[in-house]
Amino acid sequence: MNAGSLGEFFEMGGYALYVWGSFGATFLLMAVEPILVRRRHQAILQRIRRMIRLETEVKR
Amino acid sequence: MSTRLINWFKFSSPATFYPLAGRIVTWSAVVAVVLLAIGLYMSFFVAPTDYKQGEGYRIIFVHVPASWMSMFIYVVMAAWSGIGLVFNTRLSSMMAQALAPTGALFAFLALWTGAFWGKPMWGTWWVWDARLTSELILLFLYIGFIALQGAIDDPRRADRAGAILALVGVVNIPIIYFSVKWWNTLHQGASVTITKGSSMGQVMLVTMLIMVFAFWAYAIAVSLARVRAIILEREKETTWVRELVGGAR
């Protein structure tokens, strides 16, 4: 597109709400999901480490 | 036979698949980011303004990839479920479980971006049209699959119950795909078909395909990352996980 200015670009020819509402939601969810997955991975790793630590302490 | 050189059953073991998945995650994440950057740039600065819908049509660049992925992921999820059911391979069921949230996300985005496209073009956020309704059912199937698996404590039983739901739900996929042909829908027909090619402009089509591949790479990365977490959750008592986590400290 040939937007004359930054403001014109964000206006999206009057479709600002719809275009940014779509791209915004898509971007947001696709940014949040990997973070949640990473947290889940970290959480289980931590849990396993704690289990190993507890077991070695009991053995002593 | 060259295919015999690769022992596919080796990769059905979570212990061998876990590190392999880790490498694939890294590479597909890189591909996803690069393609998304190119795709977004093209979506806004290269693709021309539509003569009918102005700038509003640009929603297509997220709407179509999200919709395709929501259907495609469901088929893959059902296939893994089926393999898990028949061969009793635990990794297949974990794959199905890992795909469900990502599929649900894309189904939601298909509906959401569709609503934001429908409002300016049709004058309504939502209609009970065959295409929209069947896509909504797809979202419910994903949610149902996740909820059903979550409700059963024994993971192997949860796998089987989920697999049956997933396989029954496959019937919805052709309904979504052909809904615009079978019924008079407000939703337009397909712009891109395998048999007739594309009715879109060249640049628009290329931009959309780049976004499709970007979403594809994203889905591979995020679902394999999730399956790695699921593998650890389910195999936490095994020696290989203990050695892996204990050694990596």
Contacts between the chains, C-beta under 8 A, distances in Angstrom:
chain1	res1	chain2	res2	distance
A	1	B	44	6.8
A	1	B	45	6.8
A	1	B	47	7.7
A	1	B	48	7.2
A	1	B	49	5.4
A	1	B	55	6.5
A	9	B	44	7.6
A	12	B	55	4.3
A	12	B	56	7.3
A	12	B	58	7.3
A	13	B	49	7.0
A	13	B	54	4.4
A	13	B	55	3.8
A	13	B	56	7.2
A	14	B	54	7.1
A	14	B	55	7.7
A	14	B	56	8.0
A	15	B	54	6.4
A	15	B	55	5.1
A	15	B	56	3.8
A	15	B	58	7.9
A	15	B	120	5.9
A	17	B	116	7.6
A	18	B	56	5.9
A	18	B	59	6.4
A	18	B	116	4.6
A	18	B	117	6.6
A	18	B	119	6.3
A	18	B	120	5.1
A	19	B	55	6.3
A	19	B	56	6.5
A	19	B	58	5.5
A	19	B	59	6.1
A	19	B	116	7.9
A	21	B	116	4.5
A	22	B	59	4.5
A	22	B	62	5.6
A	22	B	63	6.8
A	22	B	112	7.2
A	22	B	113	4.0
A	22	B	116	4.5
A	22	B	117	6.9
A	23	B	40	8.0
A	23	B	43	8.0
A	23	B	58	8.0
A	23	B	59	7.8
A	23	B	62	5.9
A	25	B	109	6.6
A	25	B	112	5.3
A	25	B	113	7.1
A	25	B	116	7.9
A	26	B	62	4.5
A	26	B	66	6.7
A	26	B	109	5.4
A	26	B	113	6.6
A	29	B	105	5.6
A	29	B	108	7.5
A	29	B	109	6.3
A	30	B	105	7.8
A	30	B	218	6.3
A	33	B	101	7.4
A	33	B	102	6.9
A	33	B	105	6.0
A	33	B	222	5.7
A	34	B	29	7.9
A	34	B	221	7.6
A	34	B	222	5.6
A	34	B	225	7.0
A	37	B	222	5.9
A	37	B	225	4.9
A	37	B	226	4.9
A	37	B	229	6.6
A	38	B	225	7.2
A	40	B	226	7.2
A	40	B	229	4.5
A	41	B	225	6.8
A	41	B	228	6.3
A	41	B	229	4.2
A	41	B	232	7.3
A	44	B	229	5.7
A	44	B	232	4.5
A	44	B	233	5.1
A	44	B	236	7.1
A	45	B	232	6.8
A	45	B	245	6.0
A	47	B	236	7.2
A	48	B	232	6.6
A	48	B	236	5.3
A	48	B	241	6.4
A	48	B	242	7.3
A	48	B	245	4.6
A	49	B	245	6.0
A	49	B	246	7.6
A	49	B	249	6.7
A	51	B	236	7.0
A	52	B	242	6.2
A	52	B	245	6.9
A	52	B	246	5.2
